[in-house]
Amino acid sequence: MAVQDRKRNYALNTCIQHYQETGKSLKLASYKGMLPQLKKEYPWLKEDCYSSVLQCVAINLDRAYKNFFEGRAKFPNFKSKHHKQSIQYPQSVTVNGECLKVPKIGEIKAIFHREITGKIKTVTISKTSSNKYFASILCETELSGVKESGDQVIGIDLGLKEFAIVHDGDSATKYANPKHLNRHHKNLARKQKKLSRKTQGSSAREKFRKIIAKVHEKIANSRQDFLHKLSRKLVNESQVIVVENLNVKGMVKNRKLSKAISDVGWGKFVNFIDYKLKQKNGELVEIDRFFPSSKTCSSCGYILDELSLDIREWDCPNCHAHHDRDENAALNIRNEGIRILTEGGGNPVFADGGCVRPDNRKVKGHRSVNSLILHRPD
């Protein structure tokens, strides 16, 4: 992993210097052209690293620059040899029984969480801050058809007190916020206090750093487990899901709510819903973040001038309907999503809540990701 990081840092530094001197960026061919000369200067590159791995470094760095210039990511950073590390193998990795065979390394005993099916395309091995090793295997498979599941259109209002309020047009269901970070707050604070007392660079400090990394890992795993299970449940029950396009980056600037917003994982939840819907040919609809979902009466369409956050229930001045703030918002989000689909050339049956499941068809070239845990010798 360190070899790949050094190659990336060398290429990134060369690109920065070239831009300062000429005002132009290096092309992908330039990155790849560095390899023959580097292997002559540093013979250990041939011995310690598989050739295609170094090619991946050039491809990934070129992609990072494109993402930066197109506004999808920040400027590429130099890789550190500490904390999380990863290495990517684009070919020649095979599964042999309970082992993963990797070029230059050999067979590694692994725990597979599911059967590896299809053609292995790419394998990414990563090391976490708690010194655990994982391998993510990208496989290309053929699907015989789309799984049978629900055909509802649902609207989701995301919040902090209640993680999600889901409305299917007839009734609303509330899912509580697990508050993963809050449950480990005291334990984490106690361990971090002990860490601060350790001498910089000492083995005792490194030991406590790993202990704290394991706590953060446990929090992240429990959050991801909750988001995966809830997103899977909602996707299985529906065909179209409507959510608000929230400005999470802007919301976390609120110093009073930043920790709670970061912990809840709205962005990751929407991403999980999106890719799971695509697997079954469903559709995710994101409505404008400025749509007044909470202030609009779902019965008559009347819009309030103001509605403070402390008001959880209100009565419509026009039709006198009584509303729960969150349930009303979820229903309005659903109705707005239906309107967007209908006016945008979608099938009008959406408005009637009819069946929106597409016909089953064979999907070729489907890519699935399998992950496994690698045994690390003590």
N, C-alpha and C positions, 0 to 999 in steps of 0.2 A: 504494500500500500504506500509506503514511504517513497518508493521509486516512482510511482505514478504521480505523486504529489510534487516531487522535485522536478519532474519533466514539465508539469503544468506550470509551476512557478517560474521555471526558466523561460518557457514560451511566453507567459504573460509579461514577464519583465522585458523580454526582447520586443514584444509588441508595443509596450508603453514607451520604450526608448525610441523605437522606430517612428512612432506617432509624434513624439516631441521633436524629432529631427526633421521629419518630412511632412507632417500633418496628415499622413495617410495611415490606414490600418493594414495589417498584413492579411493575406488571403489564406485559405485553408491549405493550399498547396505549399505555401511558405512554411507553415508549421510542420507539415509532414516532411518537407525537405531538410529540416534540421536533424532528423533522426540518424541518417548515415554518419554524419560528422560527429555527432554526440557519442555514438557507439564506438568510434575510433578513439575519442578522447577519454571516454569512460567505459572500459571493457566490461565492467560489472553490469552494465545495462543489458548485455547479451546473456549473461549468466543468471541474473536474478529476475528478469522480467520477460514475459512472452511478447513477441514483436507486435501482435495485434493490439495488445493492451496499450502500448504507447501511441498507436494510431488513434485509439479511442480518446486519448487525452487531447489530441489535436482537434478531433471532431467536436468533443464536448466544449472545449474552449471557444471554438468558432461559433458554436450555437449560443454560448453564454454572451458573446459579443453581439450577436444578432438580436437576442432577447433584450439586451441593454439598449441598443439603438432604436428598437421598435417599442420601447417603453414598457416591456413586460417584466423587467427585472432590474436590479441595481447593477452597478459596475462590478465585474468579476473581482473577487478577493484572492489574495495569496492563501494557499492551503497551509495549515499548521500540522505539525507532527503529533500534537496532543489532541485529546478528546476524540470526537467521532472522525473516523476515516473510512474510505471505501475504495474499491478497485473493481473495474469492469472487464469482463471477458466476453468478447463478441462471438467467440467460436471455440471449438475443440474442448468444451466441457461436457462430460457425460455422467450419467447416473449409473452406478454399479452396485446393485443391491441396496444396502444401507449406507453407502458411501458416495461422495461426490468427488469425481476425478477431475483435478484441475491441472493444467499445464504448468510445468516447472515445480509444482508442489507435490503432486501425486494424489492419492486417495485420502479423503478426509471423512471421518465418521460423522454422520449427521442424523438429526431427528427430522423426518419429513412430516409435516402436518397434514398432507394429503398426497395422493398418488400423482406422480408427474406424468402427464399425458401430452402427446403431440411432439412436435419438433422443437428442441431447445434452441432459442435464438440468441439470447443474451443472459449472462449470469453476473449479478453484482454482489460482491461480498463486502459487507460493512462491519466495522467494529464500533460498538457504542461506547459512551463515556464510562460505563460500568464494566468495560472489558468483556463484553459478550459479542460473539460473532454470529452474524446472520447472512444468509444467501437468498437473494431474490431472483427467481428463475422466470424469465419471460418465455412462454411457449406459444407456438402457433398451432391451433387446432381447428377442426371443422365441427360446427354445431348442426345437428339434424333439424332443429327448429326452435321456435321461441317457447319458453315455458308458459304453461297456463297460469294465469293469476288474475287479480281483480281488475276491474275496468272503470273504477271511479275517477272523478275529477275532484281533487282536494286542494284546499288552500291552507297554508301554514303561516301562522304568525309567531315569529321567534321572539323570546323574551328572556329576562333574567330570573324573575320569581318563578315563573313556569317556563321551562326550556322551550316547549313548543305547544301551541294550541292548534289543533287540526280540525278543520270543518269540511264535511263531505256534502254540504247542502241541506242536510236534515238535522244533524246534531254535531256537537263539538266534543272533542276529547282533549284533555289536558295531560301533558307529560311533565312531571316535576323536574327541576334542575338538580342534578346529583351533587353539584358543588364539589368537584373532585379535589381541588386545591385546598379548599377550606377544611376538608376532613383530615388532611395531613399537615395543616398549618403549624400546630404546636410542636409536632414531632420534627418538622423541617426546621423550625426556628431554633429548637434546642440543639440540633446537630450542627446548624450553621454557626451558632454561637461558639460551640466547641472548636469548629474548624478555624474560626478567626483567631483563636488563641495559639494555634500551632505555628511553628517557625516556617517561614517561606523556604521552600525547597527541601524540607525534611520528609523522611519516609512516613512519619506520623501524619503530616498534613495530606500527603498523597493517599494514605489509607482512609482518612475521613472524607476526602474528596470523592472517593469511590462510593463510600457509604451514602453520601448525599446524592450522588448520581443515581444510585439505585432507588432512592425515594422518588426523585423526579421521574425516573423511568416507570415506576409503579403508577404514578399519577397519570402519566401520558398513556400508559396501556389501558388503565381503567376508563379514561376519557374516550379513547379510540374504540374500545369494546362497546361502550354505551352508544356511541354514534353509529357504529356499524350495525348493531342490532336494531336500533330504532329506524334507521334509514332502510334496512332490509324489510322490516315489517311494513312500513308505509309504501314502499315500492311494490311489494307483493300484493297489496290491497288496492292499488290504483294504477292508472295508465297515464294520467296527466297530473303533475304536481305543480302548484303555483306558489311562489315565494316572493318576498320583497328583495330587491337588489340593495342590500344594506352597505353603507359606507363604513366598514369595520375599522379601517385605518384611521378614519376621522374620528370615530366614536371612542377609540382607545386613548385619544388625547385628553379625554375627560379624566382628570386625576382621581376623582372619587369612584369612578366605575371602571377604570382601565383594567384592574386586576380581574374583576368579575367578568368583563367582556372577553378578555384574553383566555380565561379559564373555560368559558362555556363552549367555544369551538364552533361558532355559527358557520364560518367560511368552510371549514372542513366538512361539516354536516351537509351543506349544499353540494359540495364537490362529490361526496359519497352518493347522494341522491342522483346527481347528474349522470355519473358513469353507470350506475345500476339501472337507471331508466333506459340508457342507450343500449344496454345488453338485451333488453326485452322490447326494443323499439318503442319505448315510451317517450314522453316529452316533458321537459322541465321548462316552465314559463316564469321568467323573472319580470316583475312589474316595476315601474319607476319608484325610486326610493322616496320621492316627494308626494306620492299618492296618499291622500288623507284617509287611510284605512280606519283609523280609530275615531276620527271626528265625523265620519259619514254614517248616516242612518241606513242600515241594510234593508229597511222596509220601504222607505219612501225616497231615499237619496238626499235628504237634507244634510247640509254640512255645517257643523258648529264653527263659530269664529275662533274659540279657544277651548282647549281641554287639557288641563294640567295633569301631570303624571300621577298625582295622589288620588285622582277621581277614578275609581275602578268600575263604577256602574253609573249610568245616566239615562235620562228619559228624553226622548225626542220632542222638541217644542212644536213640531209640525204635526206628527201623527200620534204622539204620546206613547210610542212603543218603548218598552223598557229594555235596555241593553247591558249585557256584561261587556266591558271594554274590550277584552281580549277575544272573546268569542265573536263579537261583532266585527272586529278587525280581520279575523281569519275568514269570515264569510265574505267580507268585502274584497279581500285579496282573491278569493276563489272566483267571485263574480267578475272582477276586473280581468283575471286571466282568461275566463271564458269569452269575455268581450274581445280581448286581443286576438284570441284564436279565431273567433267567428269573423271579425272584420278583416283579419289578415289573410282570408282565403281558406281558413280551416273548415272542417266539416261542421255544419250547423247542429249536428246531433250533440255536440258538446254542451250547448245551452240547455238541452233537455236531460242531460245526465245519462244519455244512452250509451251503448257499447262503443268504445273507441279503440278496442284492441285490433291491431292490424292482422291480416292473414298470416298464418305460419308459413315461413319460407326458409330454405336452407341458407345458412350464412357461412361463407367461406372466408378463410384467412383470419378467423377470430383469434385474438391474442389474449391469453390469460396469464396472470402472474401467480406463481407458486412460491411460497417462502419456506425456509427451513432453518433450524438452529444447528450450528456447527459445534461439535465438541471441541473445547479448548483444553489442551493438557495442562494440568496444574504444575 
